[in-house]
């Protein structure tokens, strides 16, 4: 039982390090080692004062804590460092997958990649667009929800479990809508590398649910890749960034907008900003 408890503690530290900023894991590892090493180095009393039986119990407890500190001074920092390293390599892998997708003109790459890579790729795309992303536990324990997004005080849910299906039915959208009601979410996304049925699109209307199909998803991933490249080539102080690279947010739903070209009507051929979730949202802005 004690070993299982220790394993749970180390697993918790490992998971904690994975979600922290990259520099916090090593910093906590140094602090933990210093504190535990200091405690483990404190000499313990070797004799109890005659007549004070309670001191024997205190000595036993103190010796137990010293033993735990002696072992923990190595295991705790190790768990934190391994968690940090795992997070770093997972992020690098997501960047490589994102780059591969950005170079691809088809959604076939999405359907062929492992599930966890797909989920991590979706999470990275939403992070670029200003969301705080939390991956839900594996196994569908959260009502079919794969990612939880937060922007300010608002919660958004993402369902991307049917990533291998070419056509996503209305059942997936209904499942997300039920989870949104249960968790009090402000909105939600159903993500697929394929397309949605007409029934799914009809059900989603007016329910604050964005349906992200393969074409839209490819655009989102390419935007994430472009944003990552922009961060690496950010100009120094005193250099103004061109306003044309700043993407506005949709006045209707708040999502990022993409540059589009009018294909019909009096303004055919002119450029404008259109919502990335079109046709679910038809918000526009002038250039």
C-alpha positions in Angstrom: 0.0 0.0 0.0 2.8 2.4 0.9 4.6 1.7 -2.4 1.4 2.4 -4.3 1.0 5.7 -2.4 4.7 6.6 -3.2 4.1 5.8 -6.9 1.0 8.0 -6.9 3.0 10.9 -5.4 5.8 10.6 -8.0 3.2 10.2 -10.8 1.5 13.4 -9.6 4.9 15.3 -9.6 5.6 13.9 -13.1 2.2 15.2 -14.4 2.7 18.5 -12.6 6.0 19.1 -14.3 4.4 18.3 -17.7 1.9 21.2 -17.4 4.3 23.8 -15.9 6.4 26.3 -17.9 9.6 24.6 -18.9 11.8 26.5 -16.5 9.6 25.8 -13.4 10.2 22.1 -13.4 14.0 22.4 -13.0 13.6 25.2 -10.5 11.3 23.1 -8.3 13.6 20.2 -8.6 16.5 22.3 -7.2 14.3 23.7 -4.4 13.0 20.2 -3.5 16.5 18.7 -3.5 17.9 21.5 -1.3 15.0 21.3 1.2 15.0 17.5 1.5 18.8 17.2 1.6 18.9 19.8 4.4 16.3 17.8 6.4 18.0 14.5 5.7 21.3 15.9 6.9 20.1 17.1 10.3 21.5 14.8 13.1 18.9 12.9 14.9 19.0 12.6 18.7 20.4 9.2 19.7 19.1 9.0 23.3 15.8 9.8 24.9 15.7 11.6 28.3 14.9 9.1 31.0 11.2 9.2 32.1 10.0 10.8 28.9 8.5 7.9 26.9 6.7 10.3 24.5 10.1 11.3 23.2 10.7 7.8 21.9 7.7 8.2 19.7 8.9 11.6 18.4 12.3 10.0 17.7 10.7 7.2 15.7 8.6 9.6 13.7 11.6 11.9 13.1 13.7 8.9 11.9 10.9 7.9 9.5 10.8 11.4 8.0 14.6 11.4 7.7 14.4 8.2 5.8 11.7 9.5 3.5 13.8 12.7 3.0 16.9 10.7 2.2 15.1 8.8 -0.5 13.0 11.7 -1.7 15.9 14.1 -2.2 16.7 12.0 -5.3 13.3 10.7 -6.4 11.3 14.0 -6.2 13.8 16.1 -8.3 14.1 13.1 -10.7 10.3 12.9 -11.2 10.1 16.7 -11.8 13.0 16.6 -14.3 11.7 13.6 -16.2 8.2 15.3 -16.4 9.8 18.5 -17.8 11.8 16.5 -20.3 8.7 14.6 -21.4 6.8 17.9 -21.9 9.7 19.3 -23.9 10.0 16.4 -26.3 6.2 16.2 -26.6 6.1 19.9 -27.6 8.9 19.3 -30.1 7.1 16.4 -31.6 3.9 18.5 -32.0 5.9 21.2 -33.7 7.3 18.6 -36.2 3.8 17.2 -36.9 2.5 20.7 -37.3 5.3 21.5 -39.8 4.5 18.3 -41.7 0.9 19.2 -41.8 1.6 22.7 -42.9 3.5 21.4 -45.9 0.7 19.0 -46.8 -2.2 19.9 -49.1 -4.4 17.0 -48.0 -6.0 15.8 -44.8 -4.7 12.2 -45.3 -1.8 12.9 -43.0 -4.2 13.7 -40.2 -6.1 10.4 -40.6 -2.9 8.4 -40.6 -1.3 9.8 -37.5 -1.6 8.2 -34.0 -4.5 9.4 -31.8 -2.3 11.2 -29.2 -0.4 13.1 -31.9 -3.7 14.2 -33.5 -5.0 15.4 -30.1 -1.8 17.2 -29.3 -1.8 18.9 -32.7 -5.3 20.2 -32.1 -4.4 21.5 -28.7 -1.4 23.4 -30.1 -3.6 25.0 -32.8 -6.0 26.3 -30.1 -3.1 27.5 -27.9 -1.9 29.7 -30.8 -5.4 31.2 -31.0 -5.3 32.3 -27.4 -6.9 29.4 -25.5 -5.5 27.7 -22.4 -5.7 24.0 -23.3 -6.2 21.0 -20.9 -6.1 17.5 -22.1 -8.8 15.3 -20.5 -7.8 11.8 -19.1 -7.5 9.1 -21.7 -10.5 6.7 -22.0 -13.4 9.1 -22.5 -14.1 9.6 -18.8 -15.2 13.2 -19.4 -18.3 12.6 -21.5 -16.5 12.2 -24.8 -14.6 15.4 -24.4 -11.0 15.4 -25.4 -9.8 18.9 -24.7 -11.0 21.7 -22.4 -10.3 25.2 -23.5 -10.4 28.4 -21.5 -10.3 32.0 -22.6 -10.8 34.4 -19.8 -13.6 33.0 -17.6 -15.2 31.1 -20.5 -15.0 27.3 -20.8 -15.0 25.6 -24.3 -15.1 21.9 -24.9 -13.5 20.1 -27.9 -14.6 16.7 -29.2 -12.3 15.1 -31.7 -12.8 11.4 -31.1 -14.1 10.6 -34.5 -11.0 11.8 -36.3 -10.8 8.6 -38.4 -14.3 8.9 -39.7 -14.7 10.7 -43.1 -18.2 11.8 -42.3 -19.1 12.8 -38.8 -22.8 12.3 -37.9 -25.2 14.3 -35.7 -24.6 12.0 -32.8 -21.1 13.5 -32.1 -22.6 17.0 -32.1 -25.4 15.9 -29.8 -22.9 14.4 -27.4 -20.9 17.6 -27.3 -24.0 19.7 -26.7 -25.0 17.5 -23.7 -21.5 17.8 -22.2 -21.6 21.6 -22.7 -24.9 21.8 -20.8 -23.6 19.5 -18.0 -20.4 21.5 -17.5 -21.8 25.0 -18.2 -19.5 25.6 -21.2 -19.8 28.8 -23.3 -19.2 27.0 -26.5 -17.7 23.9 -28.1 -15.9 22.5 -31.2 -16.2 19.2 -33.0 -13.0 18.5 -34.9 -12.5 16.1 -37.8 -10.2 15.5 -40.6 -13.2 14.7 -42.8 -16.6 16.4 -43.2 -19.9 16.7 -41.4 -23.3 15.4 -42.5 -26.0 17.8 -43.2 -27.9 16.7 -40.1 -24.8 17.5 -38.0 -24.5 21.0 -39.4 -28.2 21.7 -39.0 -28.2 20.6 -35.3 -25.1 22.8 -34.5 -26.7 26.0 -35.7 -27.6 28.4 -32.9 -26.0 26.2 -30.2 -22.5 27.9 -30.0 -20.9 24.8 -31.6 -18.3 25.2 -34.3 -17.8 22.3 -36.7 -14.2 22.2 -37.8 -13.8 20.0 -40.9 -10.7 18.8 -42.6 -10.2 21.9 -44.7 -10.7 24.3 -41.8 -8.5 22.2 -39.6 -5.7 22.4 -42.2 -6.0 26.2 -42.2 -5.9 26.3 -38.4 -2.7 24.1 -38.3 -1.0 26.2 -41.0 -1.9 29.3 -38.9 -0.3 27.7 -35.9 2.8 27.0 -37.8 3.0 30.5 -39.1 2.5 31.9 -35.6 5.3 29.7 -34.2 7.6 30.9 -37.0 6.6 34.5 -36.3 7.6 34.1 -32.6 11.0 32.7 -33.6 11.6 35.7 -36.0 10.1 38.4 -33.7 11.7 41.8 -34.4 13.8 43.5 -31.7 12.9 46.7 -29.8 12.2 49.7 -32.0 11.2 47.5 -35.1 7.5 47.9 -36.0 5.6 44.8 -37.1 3.5 45.3 -40.2 -0.2 45.5 -39.3 -1.0 43.1 -42.2 0.4 40.2 -40.2 -2.0 40.7 -37.2 -5.1 38.6 -37.6 -8.3 40.2 -36.1 -10.9 38.2 -34.2 -14.4 37.6 -35.4 -16.9 40.2 -34.1 -19.5 37.4 -33.8 -17.9 34.4 -32.2 -14.4 35.7 -31.2 -12.4 33.1 -33.3 -9.5 34.2 -35.4 -10.2 35.4 -38.9 -8.5 34.5 -42.2 -8.0 36.5 -45.4 -10.5 35.6 -48.0 -11.4 36.8 -51.6 -15.0 37.5 -52.6 -15.9 35.1 -55.4 -19.2 36.7 -56.4 -21.3 39.8 -56.1 -20.5 43.5 -56.6 -17.2 43.1 -54.6 -16.0 40.0 -56.5 -12.2 39.9 -56.4 -11.9 42.1 -53.4 -10.2 40.9 -50.1 -11.7 40.8 -46.7 -11.4 39.1 -43.3 -13.7 36.1 -42.8 -14.3 33.9 -39.8 -12.2 30.7 -39.8 -15.3 28.6 -38.8 -17.2 29.6 -41.9 -19.9 28.6 -42.9 -21.0 28.0 -39.2 -20.1 31.7 -38.5 -20.3 34.3 -41.3 -18.6 37.1 -39.4 -16.5 39.4 -41.7 -14.3 42.5 -41.4 -12.9 44.8 -44.0 -9.2 44.8 -44.7 
